[in-house]
Amino acid sequence: MPAAPPPVTRSITLAEGMSVKDLADKLEVRPKDVLAKLLNKRLMMTINQTLDTDTASMIAREFGAEVE
């Protein structure tokens, strides 16, 4: 059974063509933590690759952030 996502503690706004590093900065987490979450979902990415909105939203939610 998957763990429940953490409670929403903040809200972020996603930009089109946001990179892994940009998302990490908005979430106030280390880029390697975001990369680890992506890797758990079998997504091999680098810090400079851009994320699609759905993926970025899913990762943000796992860090307890609501996406606008």
C-alpha positions in Angstrom: 0.0 0.0 0.0 1.5 3.4 -1.0 2.2 5.9 1.7 -0.2 8.8 1.9 1.1 12.0 0.6 2.2 14.6 3.2 -0.3 17.3 4.2 -0.3 20.4 2.0 1.9 22.9 3.7 2.4 25.5 0.9 1.3 26.4 -2.6 3.5 26.9 -5.6 2.9 28.1 -9.2 4.3 26.0 -12.0 5.8 27.7 -15.1 5.7 26.1 -18.5 9.0 24.4 -19.3 10.2 24.3 -15.7 13.4 22.4 -15.1 14.1 19.9 -12.3 16.2 22.5 -10.6 13.5 25.2 -10.9 11.0 22.8 -9.3 13.4 22.0 -6.5 14.0 25.7 -5.8 10.3 26.4 -5.7 9.7 23.5 -3.3 12.8 24.5 -1.2 14.3 21.0 -1.4 17.5 19.8 -2.9 17.5 18.9 -6.6 18.8 15.5 -5.8 15.6 14.8 -3.7 13.4 15.7 -6.7 15.6 13.5 -8.9 15.2 10.6 -6.4 11.4 10.9 -6.5 11.5 10.9 -10.3 13.8 7.9 -10.3 11.3 6.1 -8.0 8.8 6.6 -10.8 11.2 5.2 -13.4 11.9 8.6 -14.9 15.6 9.1 -15.6 16.2 12.8 -15.7 18.9 15.3 -15.2 18.8 18.5 -13.2 18.5 20.7 -16.4 15.8 18.7 -18.1 12.3 20.2 -18.3 9.3 18.6 -16.7 5.8 18.5 -18.1 3.1 20.0 -16.0 1.6 16.7 -14.9 4.9 15.3 -13.7 5.8 18.5 -11.9 2.4 18.6 -10.2 2.8 15.0 -9.1 6.2 15.5 -7.7 5.2 18.8 -5.9 2.3 17.0 -4.3 4.7 14.4 -2.9 6.6 17.2 -1.2 3.4 18.5 0.4 2.9 21.4 -2.0 -0.3 22.3 -3.7 0.0 23.4 -7.4 -1.8 26.4 -8.9 
